[in-house]
Amino acid sequence: MKVLFICNQNKHRSKTAEKLFKAKFQTKSAGLYNEKPLTKSQLSWADLVVVMEDEQRKEISKRFPKEYLQKKIISLGIKDIYSVEQPELIEILQKKAELLV
C-alpha cells in the first residue's frame, strides 16, 4: 500500500511518519505550506493519505477537489508541537498506526 503523510511544512511529523512506516508500506511525505507544497501527482500516487490535523484535510479539499473525493484520507490529530523523530512523536504515531490498515 502507498501511504502519503502530510503536515504543514514536511519537517517533523510527516517526515517522522514516512521513516517510521517505510518497512510496512511504500511511504512518501509532503507539506502544504513549504517551498515545494503537495502536488496533484503526489496525491494521485497514494492509496491512503494521512494528515496530521483536520485542517490539512480541508486544505487538500480546496486545492485538489477532484482528487480529494477519490482518496481515503485519515487524520491522526497530532498537533505541531514535536521535533523530527522526537520519541514522544514516534510513540504517538505507533499507537495510531492501527488506523492505517
Chimera marker file (.cmm) of the C-alpha trace (Angstrom):
<marker_set name="trace">
<marker id="1" x="0.000" y="0.000" z="0.000" r="1" g="1" b="0" radius="0.5"/>
<marker id="2" x="1.232" y="3.505" z="-0.867" r="1" g="1" b="0" radius="0.5"/>
<marker id="3" x="0.842" y="5.902" z="2.061" r="1" g="1" b="0" radius="0.5"/>
<marker id="4" x="1.367" y="9.654" z="1.802" r="1" g="1" b="0" radius="0.5"/>
<marker id="5" x="1.895" y="11.521" z="5.091" r="1" g="1" b="0" radius="0.5"/>
<marker id="6" x="1.094" y="15.231" z="5.094" r="1" g="1" b="0" radius="0.5"/>
<marker id="7" x="1.701" y="18.024" z="7.571" r="1" g="1" b="0" radius="0.5"/>
<marker id="8" x="2.231" y="21.767" z="7.286" r="1" g="1" b="0" radius="0.5"/>
<marker id="9" x="5.934" y="22.039" z="6.468" r="1" g="1" b="0" radius="0.5"/>
<marker id="10" x="7.029" y="18.409" z="5.946" r="1" g="1" b="0" radius="0.5"/>
<marker id="11" x="9.775" y="18.889" z="8.503" r="1" g="1" b="0" radius="0.5"/>
<marker id="12" x="8.763" y="16.983" z="11.619" r="1" g="1" b="0" radius="0.5"/>
<marker id="13" x="5.556" y="14.951" z="11.805" r="1" g="1" b="0" radius="0.5"/>
<marker id="14" x="5.185" y="13.729" z="8.228" r="1" g="1" b="0" radius="0.5"/>
<marker id="15" x="8.933" y="13.129" z="7.812" r="1" g="1" b="0" radius="0.5"/>
<marker id="16" x="8.991" y="11.068" z="11.003" r="1" g="1" b="0" radius="0.5"/>
<marker id="17" x="5.950" y="9.047" z="9.902" r="1" g="1" b="0" radius="0.5"/>
<marker id="18" x="7.447" y="8.436" z="6.453" r="1" g="1" b="0" radius="0.5"/>
<marker id="19" x="10.599" y="6.954" z="8.001" r="1" g="1" b="0" radius="0.5"/>
<marker id="20" x="8.775" y="5.093" z="10.761" r="1" g="1" b="0" radius="0.5"/>
<marker id="21" x="6.410" y="3.192" z="8.456" r="1" g="1" b="0" radius="0.5"/>
<marker id="22" x="8.620" y="2.624" z="5.410" r="1" g="1" b="0" radius="0.5"/>
<marker id="23" x="9.214" y="-1.011" z="6.399" r="1" g="1" b="0" radius="0.5"/>
<marker id="24" x="5.456" y="-1.742" z="6.291" r="1" g="1" b="0" radius="0.5"/>
<marker id="25" x="4.308" y="0.454" z="3.400" r="1" g="1" b="0" radius="0.5"/>
<marker id="26" x="5.572" y="2.405" z="0.440" r="1" g="1" b="0" radius="0.5"/>
<marker id="27" x="5.765" y="5.845" z="2.021" r="1" g="1" b="0" radius="0.5"/>
<marker id="28" x="6.232" y="9.446" z="0.984" r="1" g="1" b="0" radius="0.5"/>
<marker id="29" x="5.658" y="12.717" z="2.781" r="1" g="1" b="0" radius="0.5"/>
<marker id="30" x="4.696" y="16.233" z="1.772" r="1" g="1" b="0" radius="0.5"/>
<marker id="31" x="3.912" y="19.611" z="3.242" r="1" g="1" b="0" radius="0.5"/>
<marker id="32" x="1.166" y="22.056" z="2.409" r="1" g="1" b="0" radius="0.5"/>
<marker id="33" x="2.876" y="25.352" z="3.233" r="1" g="1" b="0" radius="0.5"/>
<marker id="34" x="6.536" y="24.851" z="2.346" r="1" g="1" b="0" radius="0.5"/>
<marker id="35" x="8.693" y="25.749" z="-0.667" r="1" g="1" b="0" radius="0.5"/>
<marker id="36" x="7.583" y="22.642" z="-2.560" r="1" g="1" b="0" radius="0.5"/>
<marker id="37" x="3.954" y="22.096" z="-1.492" r="1" g="1" b="0" radius="0.5"/>
<marker id="38" x="1.892" y="18.984" z="-2.122" r="1" g="1" b="0" radius="0.5"/>
<marker id="39" x="1.266" y="18.312" z="-5.811" r="1" g="1" b="0" radius="0.5"/>
<marker id="40" x="-1.554" y="16.618" z="-7.666" r="1" g="1" b="0" radius="0.5"/>
<marker id="41" x="0.924" y="13.944" z="-8.759" r="1" g="1" b="0" radius="0.5"/>
<marker id="42" x="1.885" y="13.115" z="-5.171" r="1" g="1" b="0" radius="0.5"/>
<marker id="43" x="-1.751" y="12.927" z="-4.154" r="1" g="1" b="0" radius="0.5"/>
<marker id="44" x="-2.603" y="10.701" z="-7.117" r="1" g="1" b="0" radius="0.5"/>
<marker id="45" x="0.254" y="8.323" z="-6.229" r="1" g="1" b="0" radius="0.5"/>
<marker id="46" x="-1.159" y="7.466" z="-2.802" r="1" g="1" b="0" radius="0.5"/>
<marker id="47" x="-3.614" y="4.715" z="-1.893" r="1" g="1" b="0" radius="0.5"/>
<marker id="48" x="-4.025" y="6.287" z="1.540" r="1" g="1" b="0" radius="0.5"/>
<marker id="49" x="-3.410" y="9.880" z="2.601" r="1" g="1" b="0" radius="0.5"/>
<marker id="50" x="-2.652" y="10.549" z="6.256" r="1" g="1" b="0" radius="0.5"/>
<marker id="51" x="-2.850" y="14.110" z="7.550" r="1" g="1" b="0" radius="0.5"/>
<marker id="52" x="-1.684" y="15.142" z="10.974" r="1" g="1" b="0" radius="0.5"/>
<marker id="53" x="-4.548" y="17.595" z="11.627" r="1" g="1" b="0" radius="0.5"/>
<marker id="54" x="-8.093" y="18.012" z="10.294" r="1" g="1" b="0" radius="0.5"/>
<marker id="55" x="-7.261" y="21.459" z="8.913" r="1" g="1" b="0" radius="0.5"/>
<marker id="56" x="-4.870" y="19.820" z="6.447" r="1" g="1" b="0" radius="0.5"/>
<marker id="57" x="-7.680" y="17.639" z="5.122" r="1" g="1" b="0" radius="0.5"/>
<marker id="58" x="-9.735" y="20.782" z="4.474" r="1" g="1" b="0" radius="0.5"/>
<marker id="59" x="-6.837" y="22.429" z="2.664" r="1" g="1" b="0" radius="0.5"/>
<marker id="60" x="-6.379" y="19.395" z="0.401" r="1" g="1" b="0" radius="0.5"/>
<marker id="61" x="-10.080" y="19.501" z="-0.468" r="1" g="1" b="0" radius="0.5"/>
<marker id="62" x="-9.729" y="23.151" z="-1.514" r="1" g="1" b="0" radius="0.5"/>
<marker id="63" x="-6.586" y="22.666" z="-3.595" r="1" g="1" b="0" radius="0.5"/>
<marker id="64" x="-7.459" y="19.331" z="-5.200" r="1" g="1" b="0" radius="0.5"/>
<marker id="65" x="-11.257" y="18.831" z="-5.034" r="1" g="1" b="0" radius="0.5"/>
<marker id="66" x="-11.445" y="16.094" z="-7.674" r="1" g="1" b="0" radius="0.5"/>
<marker id="67" x="-8.589" y="14.019" z="-6.261" r="1" g="1" b="0" radius="0.5"/>
<marker id="68" x="-9.796" y="14.609" z="-2.703" r="1" g="1" b="0" radius="0.5"/>
<marker id="69" x="-13.076" y="12.856" z="-3.444" r="1" g="1" b="0" radius="0.5"/>
<marker id="70" x="-11.235" y="9.820" z="-4.800" r="1" g="1" b="0" radius="0.5"/>
<marker id="71" x="-8.908" y="9.305" z="-1.829" r="1" g="1" b="0" radius="0.5"/>
<marker id="72" x="-9.173" y="7.728" z="1.561" r="1" g="1" b="0" radius="0.5"/>
<marker id="73" x="-7.860" y="10.416" z="3.909" r="1" g="1" b="0" radius="0.5"/>
<marker id="74" x="-7.467" y="9.937" z="7.631" r="1" g="1" b="0" radius="0.5"/>
<marker id="75" x="-6.429" y="12.439" z="10.274" r="1" g="1" b="0" radius="0.5"/>
<marker id="76" x="-4.250" y="11.390" z="13.176" r="1" g="1" b="0" radius="0.5"/>
<marker id="77" x="-4.944" y="14.502" z="15.254" r="1" g="1" b="0" radius="0.5"/>
<marker id="78" x="-1.305" y="15.218" z="16.091" r="1" g="1" b="0" radius="0.5"/>
<marker id="79" x="-0.543" y="18.858" z="16.869" r="1" g="1" b="0" radius="0.5"/>
<marker id="80" x="2.525" y="20.635" z="15.511" r="1" g="1" b="0" radius="0.5"/>
<marker id="81" x="4.485" y="20.634" z="18.766" r="1" g="1" b="0" radius="0.5"/>
<marker id="82" x="7.071" y="17.916" z="18.103" r="1" g="1" b="0" radius="0.5"/>
<marker id="83" x="10.533" y="17.765" z="16.579" r="1" g="1" b="0" radius="0.5"/>
<marker id="84" x="11.539" y="15.319" z="13.876" r="1" g="1" b="0" radius="0.5"/>
<marker id="85" x="11.941" y="11.796" z="15.292" r="1" g="1" b="0" radius="0.5"/>
<marker id="86" x="11.125" y="13.001" z="18.833" r="1" g="1" b="0" radius="0.5"/>
<marker id="87" x="10.468" y="9.903" z="20.986" r="1" g="1" b="0" radius="0.5"/>
<marker id="88" x="7.043" y="11.187" z="22.074" r="1" g="1" b="0" radius="0.5"/>
<marker id="89" x="6.043" y="11.730" z="18.446" r="1" g="1" b="0" radius="0.5"/>
<marker id="90" x="7.203" y="8.241" z="17.483" r="1" g="1" b="0" radius="0.5"/>
<marker id="91" x="5.210" y="6.757" z="20.357" r="1" g="1" b="0" radius="0.5"/>
<marker id="92" x="2.037" y="8.584" z="19.295" r="1" g="1" b="0" radius="0.5"/>
<marker id="93" x="2.493" y="7.561" z="15.656" r="1" g="1" b="0" radius="0.5"/>
<marker id="94" x="2.970" y="3.914" z="16.647" r="1" g="1" b="0" radius="0.5"/>
<marker id="95" x="-0.187" y="3.967" z="18.772" r="1" g="1" b="0" radius="0.5"/>
<marker id="96" x="-2.211" y="5.453" z="15.927" r="1" g="1" b="0" radius="0.5"/>
<marker id="97" x="-0.747" y="3.079" z="13.321" r="1" g="1" b="0" radius="0.5"/>
<marker id="98" x="-3.725" y="0.736" z="13.602" r="1" g="1" b="0" radius="0.5"/>
<marker id="99" x="-5.760" y="3.390" z="11.767" r="1" g="1" b="0" radius="0.5"/>
<marker id="100" x="-3.575" y="2.836" z="8.712" r="1" g="1" b="0" radius="0.5"/>
<marker id="101" x="-4.826" y="-0.679" z="7.973" r="1" g="1" b="0" radius="0.5"/>
<link id1="1" id2="2" r="1" g="1" b="0" radius="0.2"/>
<link id1="2" id2="3" r="1" g="1" b="0" radius="0.2"/>
<link id1="3" id2="4" r="1" g="1" b="0" radius="0.2"/>
<link id1="4" id2="5" r="1" g="1" b="0" radius="0.2"/>
<link id1="5" id2="6" r="1" g="1" b="0" radius="0.2"/>
<link id1="6" id2="7" r="1" g="1" b="0" radius="0.2"/>
<link id1="7" id2="8" r="1" g="1" b="0" radius="0.2"/>
<link id1="8" id2="9" r="1" g="1" b="0" radius="0.2"/>
<link id1="9" id2="10" r="1" g="1" b="0" radius="0.2"/>
<link id1="10" id2="11" r="1" g="1" b="0" radius="0.2"/>
<link id1="11" id2="12" r="1" g="1" b="0" radius="0.2"/>
<link id1="12" id2="13" r="1" g="1" b="0" radius="0.2"/>
<link id1="13" id2="14" r="1" g="1" b="0" radius="0.2"/>
<link id1="14" id2="15" r="1" g="1" b="0" radius="0.2"/>
<link id1="15" id2="16" r="1" g="1" b="0" radius="0.2"/>
<link id1="16" id2="17" r="1" g="1" b="0" radius="0.2"/>
<link id1="17" id2="18" r="1" g="1" b="0" radius="0.2"/>
<link id1="18" id2="19" r="1" g="1" b="0" radius="0.2"/>
<link id1="19" id2="20" r="1" g="1" b="0" radius="0.2"/>
<link id1="20" id2="21" r="1" g="1" b="0" radius="0.2"/>
<link id1="21" id2="22" r="1" g="1" b="0" radius="0.2"/>
<link id1="22" id2="23" r="1" g="1" b="0" radius="0.2"/>
<link id1="23" id2="24" r="1" g="1" b="0" radius="0.2"/>
<link id1="24" id2="25" r="1" g="1" b="0" radius="0.2"/>
<link id1="25" id2="26" r="1" g="1" b="0" radius="0.2"/>
<link id1="26" id2="27" r="1" g="1" b="0" radius="0.2"/>
<link id1="27" id2="28" r="1" g="1" b="0" radius="0.2"/>
<link id1="28" id2="29" r="1" g="1" b="0" radius="0.2"/>
<link id1="29" id2="30" r="1" g="1" b="0" radius="0.2"/>
<link id1="30" id2="31" r="1" g="1" b="0" radius="0.2"/>
<link id1="31" id2="32" r="1" g="1" b="0" radius="0.2"/>
<link id1="32" id2="33" r="1" g="1" b="0" radius="0.2"/>
<link id1="33" id2="34" r="1" g="1" b="0" radius="0.2"/>
<link id1="34" id2="35" r="1" g="1" b="0" radius="0.2"/>
<link id1="35" id2="36" r="1" g="1" b="0" radius="0.2"/>
<link id1="36" id2="37" r="1" g="1" b="0" radius="0.2"/>
<link id1="37" id2="38" r="1" g="1" b="0" radius="0.2"/>
<link id1="38" id2="39" r="1" g="1" b="0" radius="0.2"/>
<link id1="39" id2="40" r="1" g="1" b="0" radius="0.2"/>
<link id1="40" id2="41" r="1" g="1" b="0" radius="0.2"/>
<link id1="41" id2="42" r="1" g="1" b="0" radius="0.2"/>
<link id1="42" id2="43" r="1" g="1" b="0" radius="0.2"/>
<link id1="43" id2="44" r="1" g="1" b="0" radius="0.2"/>
<link id1="44" id2="45" r="1" g="1" b="0" radius="0.2"/>
<link id1="45" id2="46" r="1" g="1" b="0" radius="0.2"/>
<link id1="46" id2="47" r="1" g="1" b="0" radius="0.2"/>
<link id1="47" id2="48" r="1" g="1" b="0" radius="0.2"/>
<link id1="48" id2="49" r="1" g="1" b="0" radius="0.2"/>
<link id1="49" id2="50" r="1" g="1" b="0" radius="0.2"/>
<link id1="50" id2="51" r="1" g="1" b="0" radius="0.2"/>
<link id1="51" id2="52" r="1" g="1" b="0" radius="0.2"/>
<link id1="52" id2="53" r="1" g="1" b="0" radius="0.2"/>
<link id1="53" id2="54" r="1" g="1" b="0" radius="0.2"/>
<link id1="54" id2="55" r="1" g="1" b="0" radius="0.2"/>
<link id1="55" id2="56" r="1" g="1" b="0" radius="0.2"/>
<link id1="56" id2="57" r="1" g="1" b="0" radius="0.2"/>
<link id1="57" id2="58" r="1" g="1" b="0" radius="0.2"/>
<link id1="58" id2="59" r="1" g="1" b="0" radius="0.2"/>
<link id1="59" id2="60" r="1" g="1" b="0" radius="0.2"/>
<link id1="60" id2="61" r="1" g="1" b="0" radius="0.2"/>
<link id1="61" id2="62" r="1" g="1" b="0" radius="0.2"/>
<link id1="62" id2="63" r="1" g="1" b="0" radius="0.2"/>
<link id1="63" id2="64" r="1" g="1" b="0" radius="0.2"/>
<link id1="64" id2="65" r="1" g="1" b="0" radius="0.2"/>
<link id1="65" id2="66" r="1" g="1" b="0" radius="0.2"/>
<link id1="66" id2="67" r="1" g="1" b="0" radius="0.2"/>
<link id1="67" id2="68" r="1" g="1" b="0" radius="0.2"/>
<link id1="68" id2="69" r="1" g="1" b="0" radius="0.2"/>
<link id1="69" id2="70" r="1" g="1" b="0" radius="0.2"/>
<link id1="70" id2="71" r="1" g="1" b="0" radius="0.2"/>
<link id1="71" id2="72" r="1" g="1" b="0" radius="0.2"/>
<link id1="72" id2="73" r="1" g="1" b="0" radius="0.2"/>
<link id1="73" id2="74" r="1" g="1" b="0" radius="0.2"/>
<link id1="74" id2="75" r="1" g="1" b="0" radius="0.2"/>
<link id1="75" id2="76" r="1" g="1" b="0" radius="0.2"/>
<link id1="76" id2="77" r="1" g="1" b="0" radius="0.2"/>
<link id1="77" id2="78" r="1" g="1" b="0" radius="0.2"/>
<link id1="78" id2="79" r="1" g="1" b="0" radius="0.2"/>
<link id1="79" id2="80" r="1" g="1" b="0" radius="0.2"/>
<link id1="80" id2="81" r="1" g="1" b="0" radius="0.2"/>
<link id1="81" id2="82" r="1" g="1" b="0" radius="0.2"/>
<link id1="82" id2="83" r="1" g="1" b="0" radius="0.2"/>
<link id1="83" id2="84" r="1" g="1" b="0" radius="0.2"/>
<link id1="84" id2="85" r="1" g="1" b="0" radius="0.2"/>
<link id1="85" id2="86" r="1" g="1" b="0" radius="0.2"/>
<link id1="86" id2="87" r="1" g="1" b="0" radius="0.2"/>
<link id1="87" id2="88" r="1" g="1" b="0" radius="0.2"/>
<link id1="88" id2="89" r="1" g="1" b="0" radius="0.2"/>
<link id1="89" id2="90" r="1" g="1" b="0" radius="0.2"/>
<link id1="90" id2="91" r="1" g="1" b="0" radius="0.2"/>
<link id1="91" id2="92" r="1" g="1" b="0" radius="0.2"/>
<link id1="92" id2="93" r="1" g="1" b="0" radius="0.2"/>
<link id1="93" id2="94" r="1" g="1" b="0" radius="0.2"/>
<link id1="94" id2="95" r="1" g="1" b="0" radius="0.2"/>
<link id1="95" id2="96" r="1" g="1" b="0" radius="0.2"/>
<link id1="96" id2="97" r="1" g="1" b="0" radius="0.2"/>
<link id1="97" id2="98" r="1" g="1" b="0" radius="0.2"/>
<link id1="98" id2="99" r="1" g="1" b="0" radius="0.2"/>
<link id1="99" id2="100" r="1" g="1" b="0" radius="0.2"/>
<link id1="100" id2="101" r="1" g="1" b="0" radius="0.2"/>
</marker_set>
